[in-house]
Amino acid sequence: METKELIKKIQRLEIKTKGLTKHIFSGEYHSAFKGRGMTFSEVRDYQFGDEVRTIDWNVTARFNDPFVKVFDEERELTVMLIIDISGSENFGTTDKTKKDLALELAAVISFSAISNNDKIGAIFVSDKMEKYIAPGKGKKHALIILRELIEFKPTSTGTNLSEGLKFFRNTQKKRSIAFVLSDFMDSNNYMEAMKVARRKHDMVALRLVDDAEKNLPSMGIIQLFNAETGKTTWVNSSSQKAQELHKKNFEEFETQLNKEFKKSGIDCATISTEEDFIKPLVKLFQNR
């Protein structure tokens, strides 16, 4: 992509997503991802109902009256985008691919983070760690992430989210919010890696789907190409049996995936390339 075209694309993306951030997501983001840390503010007189563990025993002993410590919520957060850039993310049967959808979601989350004075960083993963952008603040840093996501060419087409999740755990020592953007079509045990990460971090799954993955379009005998393995398969897409099997496989995968996320305590939103992402994203934020 030429520099001029790239700048225009980023500008359009910024205009669209910054408007959404300002008018729709600012309140939801703030309430959904409050700072988990607490910093000491002051001491005050003990009041009925205060927890005993908040009593400042040194001050209490000095003045012979009970005093408690008051803490302020630590607002600054570190937000990490763990983005699947494997071959399957280039799939899309509408004007938008899953990669395009990931880019828009990354933009909304990035601008929401910087408007809240939080740090934002990114990890690109295929079947290996592809790129790491350390967390930083400000519009310039958010635009760097988006530019890299548009231009970056992965060295592999496979999927192994565990590699990105492992890198995330090793680099982020402070509790962070991690958004994992993927279709989760990964034969490796990424769920275990997400569970391990969740012991310390706040994990959110944004599952990207295309309608054709559920409803096989009736187009006669077609050739399906697997962008990750490079293999092709011929399928009679007009066959009712083939359509039913295709839909059944998708729904079974979806049911099992949602069950695993719920069991692991990981919030998940499924977002399609054919729908406006505003509604599922706002719902995710409001349900937290």
ZAVEX-425949 format. One record per residue (C-alpha): x, y, z. Coordinates in Angstrom, 2 decimals. Example, Ala and Ser with C-alpha at 12.3 -4.5 7.8 and 13.67 -1.06 7.14 Angstrom:
BEGIN
+---------+---------+---------+
!       u !       v !       w !
+---------+---------+---------+
!   12.30 !   -4.50 !    7.80 !
!   13.67 !   -1.06 !    7.14 !
+---------+---------+---------+
This chain:
BEGIN
+---------+---------+---------+
!       u !       v !       w !
+---------+---------+---------+
!    0.00 !    0.00 !    0.00 !
!    1.36 !    3.40 !   -1.03 !
!    2.05 !    5.99 !    1.68 !
!   -0.67 !    8.37 !    0.45 !
!   -3.28 !    5.60 !    0.37 !
!   -2.18 !    4.38 !    3.80 !
!   -2.52 !    7.86 !    5.32 !
!   -6.02 !    8.24 !    3.85 !
!   -7.10 !    4.86 !    5.22 !
!   -5.82 !    5.69 !    8.70 !
!   -7.50 !    9.11 !    8.60 !
!  -10.86 !    7.57 !    7.62 !
!  -10.48 !    4.96 !   10.34 !
!   -9.60 !    7.60 !   12.92 !
!  -12.57 !    9.82 !   12.02 !
!  -15.01 !    6.90 !   12.19 !
!  -13.76 !    5.25 !   15.36 !
!  -12.92 !    8.40 !   17.34 !
!  -16.54 !    9.54 !   16.89 !
!  -17.77 !    6.21 !   18.21 !
!  -15.33 !    6.37 !   21.09 !
!  -16.46 !    9.85 !   22.11 !
!  -20.21 !    9.37 !   21.81 !
!  -20.77 !    5.67 !   22.51 !
!  -17.90 !    3.84 !   24.18 !
!  -16.37 !    6.35 !   26.60 !
!  -18.76 !    5.64 !   29.49 !
!  -18.99 !    1.90 !   28.83 !
!  -15.21 !    1.50 !   28.63 !
!  -14.65 !    3.50 !   31.83 !
!  -17.17 !    1.48 !   33.85 !
!  -16.25 !   -1.90 !   32.35 !
!  -12.51 !   -1.63 !   32.93 !
!  -12.00 !    0.23 !   36.18 !
!   -8.52 !    0.22 !   37.60 !
!   -7.98 !   -2.81 !   39.80 !
!   -5.10 !   -1.31 !   41.79 !
!   -5.55 !    0.95 !   44.83 !
!   -3.32 !    3.77 !   46.05 !
!   -3.26 !    5.28 !   49.56 !
!   -5.00 !    8.67 !   49.85 !
!   -5.51 !    9.67 !   53.53 !
!   -6.69 !    8.56 !   56.96 !
!  -10.00 !    9.48 !   58.57 !
!  -12.02 !    8.71 !   61.70 !
!  -13.38 !    5.19 !   61.94 !
!  -17.10 !    5.00 !   61.09 !
!  -19.57 !    2.24 !   61.85 !
!  -19.43 !   -0.35 !   59.07 !
!  -15.78 !    0.22 !   58.10 !
!  -13.76 !   -2.95 !   57.59 !
!  -11.42 !   -3.79 !   60.45 !
!   -8.61 !   -4.53 !   58.00 !
!   -8.58 !   -0.86 !   56.89 !
!   -7.75 !    0.39 !   60.40 !
!   -4.42 !    2.23 !   60.57 !
!   -3.11 !    0.84 !   63.87 !
!   -0.16 !    3.25 !   64.09 !
!   -2.36 !    6.37 !   63.86 !
!   -4.99 !    4.76 !   66.10 !
!   -2.39 !    4.10 !   68.81 !
!   -0.97 !    7.62 !   68.51 !
!   -4.31 !    9.42 !   68.98 !
!   -6.07 !    6.79 !   71.05 !
!   -9.02 !    6.86 !   68.64 !
!   -9.68 !    4.49 !   65.71 !
!   -8.65 !    5.72 !   62.26 !
!   -8.93 !    3.97 !   58.91 !
!   -6.89 !    4.23 !   55.71 !
!   -8.66 !    5.61 !   52.64 !
!   -7.61 !    4.38 !   49.20 !
!   -8.24 !    5.82 !   45.74 !
!   -8.76 !    3.57 !   42.78 !
!   -5.72 !    3.49 !   40.52 !
!   -7.24 !    4.52 !   37.21 !
!   -4.36 !    4.01 !   34.78 !
!   -4.55 !    0.69 !   32.98 !
!   -2.45 !   -1.16 !   30.45 !
!   -4.52 !   -2.49 !   27.55 !
!   -3.05 !   -5.10 !   25.22 !
!   -4.41 !   -6.16 !   21.84 !
!   -3.50 !   -9.77 !   21.02 !
!   -4.39 !   -9.98 !   17.34 !
!   -4.58 !  -13.14 !   15.23 !
!   -3.03 !  -12.31 !   11.84 !
!   -3.08 !  -15.87 !   10.44 !
!   -4.31 !  -16.70 !    6.94 !
!   -7.93 !  -17.29 !    7.96 !
!   -8.28 !  -13.63 !    9.00 !
!   -8.21 !  -12.63 !    5.31 !
!  -11.52 !  -14.45 !    4.81 !
!  -14.66 !  -12.44 !    4.12 !
!  -17.63 !  -12.83 !    1.76 !
!  -18.81 !   -9.22 !    2.09 !
!  -16.96 !   -5.95 !    1.56 !
!  -15.21 !   -6.56 !    4.86 !
!  -12.77 !   -9.33 !    5.82 !
!  -12.11 !  -10.50 !    9.36 !
!   -8.84 !   -8.57 !    9.19 !
!  -10.77 !   -5.38 !    8.34 !
!  -13.10 !   -6.03 !   11.27 !
!  -10.13 !   -6.61 !   13.59 !
!   -8.65 !   -3.29 !   12.44 !
!  -11.86 !   -1.37 !   13.28 !
!  -12.16 !   -3.05 !   16.68 !
!   -8.49 !   -2.37 !   17.41 !
!   -9.05 !    1.30 !   16.54 !
!  -12.08 !    1.67 !   18.83 !
!  -10.33 !   -0.03 !   21.75 !
!   -7.13 !    2.00 !   21.18 !
!   -8.89 !    5.37 !   21.08 !
!  -11.03 !    4.39 !   24.08 !
!   -7.86 !    3.57 !   26.01 !
!   -5.99 !    6.76 !   25.15 !
!   -9.03 !    8.95 !   25.86 !
!   -9.03 !    7.38 !   29.32 !
!   -5.28 !    8.09 !   29.69 !
!   -4.49 !    4.36 !   29.60 !
!   -1.57 !    2.67 !   27.84 !
!   -2.21 !    0.61 !   24.72 !
!    0.04 !   -2.05 !   23.19 !
!   -0.25 !   -4.88 !   20.67 !
!    0.94 !   -8.39 !   19.91 !
!    0.52 !   -9.84 !   16.40 !
!    0.48 !  -13.64 !   16.30 !
!    0.17 !  -16.34 !   13.61 !
!    1.51 !  -19.74 !   14.61 !
!    4.39 !  -17.80 !   16.17 !
!    5.06 !  -14.39 !   17.67 !
!    5.15 !  -11.99 !   14.73 !
!    5.39 !   -8.50 !   16.24 !
!    5.30 !   -6.74 !   19.61 !
!    4.44 !   -3.07 !   20.13 !
!    5.12 !   -2.11 !   23.74 !
!    2.33 !   -0.27 !   25.61 !
!    2.39 !    3.50 !   25.29 !
!    0.14 !    6.52 !   25.65 !
!   -1.28 !    9.10 !   23.28 !
!   -2.83 !    9.39 !   19.83 !
!    0.51 !    9.03 !   18.04 !
!    1.13 !    5.65 !   19.67 !
!   -2.40 !    4.42 !   18.83 !
!   -1.89 !    5.42 !   15.19 !
!    1.42 !    3.52 !   15.09 !
!   -0.42 !    0.33 !   16.14 !
!   -3.10 !    0.82 !   13.46 !
!   -0.53 !    1.60 !   10.76 !
!    1.44 !   -1.54 !   11.64 !
!   -1.73 !   -3.64 !   11.60 !
!   -2.59 !   -2.38 !    8.10 !
!    0.91 !   -2.80 !    6.63 !
!    2.33 !   -5.80 !    8.48 !
!    2.94 !   -8.97 !    6.44 !
!    3.13 !  -12.11 !    8.63 !
!    5.88 !  -14.60 !    7.92 !
!    3.51 !  -17.52 !    8.50 !
!   -0.14 !  -18.29 !    7.71 !
!   -0.80 !  -20.81 !   10.50 !
!   -2.46 !  -20.24 !   13.89 !
!   -1.13 !  -20.85 !   17.38 !
!   -2.57 !  -18.27 !   19.77 !
!   -0.68 !  -19.87 !   22.66 !
!    2.54 !  -18.32 !   21.33 !
!    1.13 !  -14.82 !   21.57 !
!   -0.45 !  -15.48 !   24.96 !
!    2.82 !  -16.85 !   26.33 !
!    4.68 !  -13.77 !   25.11 !
!    2.00 !  -11.58 !   26.69 !
!    2.44 !  -13.26 !   30.09 !
!    6.23 !  -12.96 !   29.91 !
!    6.27 !   -9.26 !   29.01 !
!    3.35 !   -7.83 !   31.02 !
!    4.24 !   -8.16 !   34.70 !
!    1.60 !   -5.66 !   35.83 !
!   -2.06 !   -6.65 !   35.69 !
!   -3.44 !   -5.71 !   32.26 !
!   -6.58 !   -5.89 !   30.17 !
!   -6.02 !   -8.18 !   27.16 !
!   -8.35 !   -8.23 !   24.16 !
!   -7.80 !  -11.34 !   22.03 !
!   -9.07 !  -10.72 !   18.48 !
!   -9.39 !  -13.97 !   16.55 !
!  -11.76 !  -16.46 !   14.92 !
!  -10.28 !  -19.00 !   17.38 !
!   -9.96 !  -21.62 !   14.64 !
!   -6.86 !  -23.00 !   16.25 !
!   -6.15 !  -26.71 !   16.70 !
!   -3.65 !  -25.97 !   19.49 !
!   -4.66 !  -25.76 !   23.15 !
!   -4.98 !  -21.97 !   23.33 !
!   -7.76 !  -22.19 !   25.94 !
!   -5.32 !  -23.47 !   28.55 !
!   -2.99 !  -20.56 !   27.74 !
!   -5.89 !  -18.12 !   28.19 !
!   -6.77 !  -19.67 !   31.54 !
!   -3.18 !  -19.28 !   32.73 !
!   -3.13 !  -15.64 !   31.59 !
!   -6.44 !  -14.98 !   33.35 !
!   -4.91 !  -15.83 !   36.76 !
!   -3.22 !  -12.44 !   36.65 !
!   -4.80 !  -10.47 !   33.81 !
!   -8.30 !   -9.50 !   32.70 !
!   -8.96 !  -11.48 !   29.49 !
!  -11.59 !  -10.56 !   26.89 !
!  -12.22 !  -12.61 !   23.73 !
!  -13.53 !  -10.91 !   20.59 !
!  -14.46 !  -13.69 !   18.17 !
!  -14.53 !  -12.64 !   14.51 !
!  -16.81 !  -14.58 !   12.17 !
!  -18.19 !  -14.43 !    8.63 !
!  -21.70 !  -15.66 !    7.76 !
!  -20.37 !  -18.06 !    5.10 !
!  -18.61 !  -19.99 !    7.88 !
!  -22.08 !  -20.88 !    9.21 !
!  -24.29 !  -20.79 !    6.12 !
!  -22.68 !  -22.32 !    3.05 !
!  -23.80 !  -20.24 !    0.04 !
!  -25.54 !  -22.24 !   -2.72 !
!  -23.15 !  -21.84 !   -5.65 !
!  -22.91 !  -25.36 !   -7.07 !
!  -19.60 !  -27.20 !   -6.99 !
!  -17.00 !  -24.83 !   -5.56 !
!  -13.38 !  -25.02 !   -4.52 !
!  -12.66 !  -24.12 !   -0.90 !
!   -9.15 !  -22.90 !   -0.17 !
!   -7.63 !  -23.14 !    3.31 !
!   -5.46 !  -20.02 !    3.62 !
!   -3.57 !  -21.49 !    6.57 !
!   -2.66 !  -24.91 !    5.18 !
!   -2.72 !  -24.08 !    1.47 !
!   -4.99 !  -27.09 !    0.78 !
!   -8.10 !  -26.98 !   -1.42 !
!  -11.33 !  -29.02 !   -1.21 !
!  -14.13 !  -29.39 !   -3.76 !
!  -17.64 !  -29.15 !   -2.28 !
!  -21.13 !  -29.24 !   -3.78 !
!  -22.38 !  -26.13 !   -1.99 !
!  -25.91 !  -26.57 !   -3.40 !
!  -26.30 !  -29.94 !   -1.65 !
!  -28.69 !  -29.65 !    1.28 !
!  -26.74 !  -32.34 !    3.11 !
!  -23.48 !  -30.39 !    2.67 !
!  -25.15 !  -27.18 !    3.85 !
!  -26.64 !  -28.85 !    6.93 !
!  -23.32 !  -30.51 !    7.83 !
!  -21.48 !  -27.20 !    7.37 !
!  -23.93 !  -25.39 !    9.66 !
!  -23.92 !  -28.19 !   12.23 !
!  -20.11 !  -28.19 !   12.46 !
!  -20.07 !  -24.41 !   12.92 !
!  -22.76 !  -24.45 !   15.64 !
!  -21.08 !  -27.30 !   17.54 !
!  -17.77 !  -25.41 !   17.48 !
!  -19.50 !  -22.20 !   18.61 !
!  -21.37 !  -23.92 !   21.45 !
!  -18.23 !  -25.63 !   22.74 !
!  -16.18 !  -22.45 !   22.49 !
!  -18.74 !  -20.33 !   24.39 !
!  -18.99 !  -23.07 !   27.02 !
!  -15.21 !  -23.05 !   27.52 !
!  -15.03 !  -19.26 !   27.79 !
!  -17.88 !  -19.17 !   30.32 !
!  -16.33 !  -21.97 !   32.37 !
!  -12.99 !  -20.13 !   32.39 !
!  -14.56 !  -16.80 !   33.41 !
!  -13.50 !  -15.09 !   30.18 !
!  -15.89 !  -12.55 !   28.65 !
!  -16.56 !  -13.16 !   24.97 !
!  -18.38 !  -11.34 !   22.17 !
!  -18.98 !  -12.83 !   18.72 !
!  -18.86 !  -10.18 !   15.99 !
!  -19.66 !  -10.79 !   12.32 !
!  -18.20 !   -9.07 !    9.26 !
!  -21.80 !   -8.53 !    8.10 !
!  -23.04 !   -6.66 !   11.17 !
!  -22.34 !   -3.38 !   12.87 !
!  -19.91 !   -4.14 !   15.70 !
!  -21.30 !   -1.38 !   17.94 !
!  -24.14 !   -3.38 !   19.48 !
!  -22.18 !   -6.53 !   20.52 !
!  -19.27 !   -4.44 !   21.81 !
!  -21.46 !   -2.12 !   23.88 !
!  -23.34 !   -5.17 !   25.22 !
!  -20.04 !   -6.78 !   26.23 !
!  -18.97 !   -3.63 !   28.08 !
!  -22.33 !   -3.20 !   29.81 !
!  -22.47 !   -6.82 !   30.97 !
!  -19.15 !   -6.59 !   32.80 !
+---------+---------+---------+
